[in-house]
Amino acid sequence: MRFIILLSVLCGFIFSCGNSSEENQNPESANDSSIIFGYKDYNFPELSAPAKEQAVHWGVLEDFFSEAKNVNGSNYEALRNHSERMKEYSDSLFKNIPDTLNTKPINSRLLVLKTRTELLFQTAHQSIIDSSKIQNSVIEMNIAVKNLITQLNEKFQKDNIDFQRKEDEETELKKQQRYKDSIMNLELQDKNKKKV
């Protein structure tokens, strides 16, 4: 009877040790592949047609937006890789702003974007993985990208409104000039009739 009890305790101990080592291995792999950061179906606002034209000339912008989309719905390893590339792209964006887009509002949005990208990079590359901090960094980066896109669209919309206003003013000035010219012509005709 003692032998059976001792054998049962020994078997229970062996199985519990085996389960414990398997449990220690699973959380590490879960950190790398099972946790998804950001939102898989997250969509950034669309760039307006004039902003898209400018983005083509500012090639790094398209690359940055592509990486920002890829961050959403990625696991830890992919997020680390995307954050490295985004950090490089944001540095390049901030240093190489085209003259047409070099305004204070866009500069400030780029500075915020650069800061958010660097914070995402730092949280993704810490020795201790804190998934909630990483998730918050992804959300903040998404907001920064959204704000930049909104500012770019507003800049081109404002430029279009300014251009339209200038055209309207020029058209109005031409109408006034034609009106003045027609009045002068009538006055000249009246003078000529009086002389005759």
Phi, psi and omega in degrees: 000319178296323181298317181293318179295315179297319178295320179295317179295317180297317178296317178299320179294317180296315180294323180291324177293321179296318179294323182295319180291326177292322179295325179292331181279326184296317181299327180295315180290330178295325179297325186279322191236335187272336180275125179253133182255150182077202180233123184304321184262019182290131178238134175278158175299154179280145173284142175292165182303313179296325179291324177296320178300316180293324180297327178297321179284340179250068190310327182296331182298315178298319178297318180297314180298323178298315178295321179297322177293322182289335178297320181290125180086014181259156177276182188299312182297315180296320179298319178300315180295314180297321182294326177296312181294321179297322178298316178296315181296320181293324175299315181294319178301315184291328182276334187240059180280127177298151183302322182293338181253005184277074178240161181298316180299319180289320177301318181293322178294323178292323178295317177297317179298317179298316179296314180296324179292319178293323177294321176297316178300315181296315182291328180285340183250017176285153182292327177256122183280122175242098187298328180291321177294319179296316179299316178297321178295321178295316180298315179296322177295319177301318179296319180296319178295316179301316180295322177295315180299316179299317181294320177298314179298317180295324180298314181288328176294317178296317178300320179294318178296317179298318179296316180296319179297318180296318178297318179297320178296317179296319178297317179296319178297320178295319178298315180298320180294319177296321178297315178297318179296319180293323177295318179296320178297318178296319178296319178296320178295320178297318179297317180295324179292323181292325180290326184281000000 
